[in-house]
Amino acid sequence: MANKVLEKTLNNVSSEDLRAGYAAPGQVAQDAFGNSVNPPVDFTGTADAMSVTGSARAALVLFAIVVASGTWAWTSVPESSYGLVLIGGMILSLVFGLITTFKPQVARITGPLYALAIGAALGAISKIYEDAYNGIVFQAILATGSIVFVMYTLYSTRILKVTERFRKVVIGATLGIMVFYMITIVMSLFGGTMPLVWDSGLMGIGFSLFVIIIAASNLALDFDFIERGSQAGLPKYMNWAAGYGLIVTIVWIYLEVLRLLAKTRN
C-alpha cells in the first residue's frame, strides 16, 4: 500500500526538478518515463537533495504527531464521539494522503496534516479495541514496533534483498489486498459481509497473518525507495513524501495487528 504511494510520488517529481540536476554522480537525469534529461548536475549530498537522514527525521516528526494526536483522542474525546472522530480522521487522512501522493512538493505541509488526522482516528479506534479487549493496544504497539525493527534489521544487513521480482510480487499482492478491501466496503454498504475472512476462525486468522506479512514487506520497499531516492539525488521535499510513506505502512501494520489480536481473543 505505502510503497505504491512512494513510487507514485517518485513518478510525480516534475521534469523541471530533474532538469535542475537531481541525478546521482555519473548518471544522466531521467524523467518519470526513463527518458534522459540534460544537463545532469550533481546535487547528491547537498542541502537541496533528498537524504536518508532527512527522510528519517521527517518520519520521526510525523510519527510524533501521530502519537500526540492519538493520545489526545484517547484521553480527551468522549465515548459518544469516537465514531465521529474515527470517520472524520479517516476521511481527512485520505484527502491529505492523496494530495501528498499527487503533489509531493507540498508534503511538508500535507504530511503533518495527514499525521494529525490519522493519529486522531487511531486514538479513537484504539480506545474502542481497548474497551473491548483489555491490554490489546499495548500488545499491538509492541508487535508493530518489533515488526518494524526486524524488517529494518533484515534490510540494512542485506539478509533481505529488494529485487525487481520481490518488488513486483509485493506490490501486486498489495494491490490485490486493496481491491479486496474495496469489495468488502461496497458489500457492507449493501448489508453484505465477506464470509470466513473477517471471522475469528482459522481462515480469518490466516488471512490477517498474510496481510501483515505483505504490509511488513512493504517496509522493505519503503526503505529501498528512500535509499534509491537519496542515491539519485531527488529533491529535498521528497524527504517528507518518503517519511509520509513510511507512516502509512506502519499505520497499516498496526491496524492489521490490532485486528489479528482481536480475532485471537475471540
Secondary structure, DSSP 8 states (H G I E B T S, - for coil): -HHHHHHHHHHTS-HHHHHTTB--TT---B-TTS-B-S---B-TTSTTB--HHHHHHHHHHHHHHHHHHHHHHHHHS-GGGHHHHHHHHHHHHHHHHHHHHH-GGGHHHHHHHHHHHHHHHHHHHHHHHHHHSTTHHHHHHHHHHHHHHHHHHHHHTTSS---HHHHHHHHHHHHHHHHHHHHHHHHHHTT---TTTTSSSHHHHHHHHHHHHHHHHHHHHHHHHHHHHHHHT-BTTHHHHHHHHHHHHHHHHHHHHHHHHHHHH-
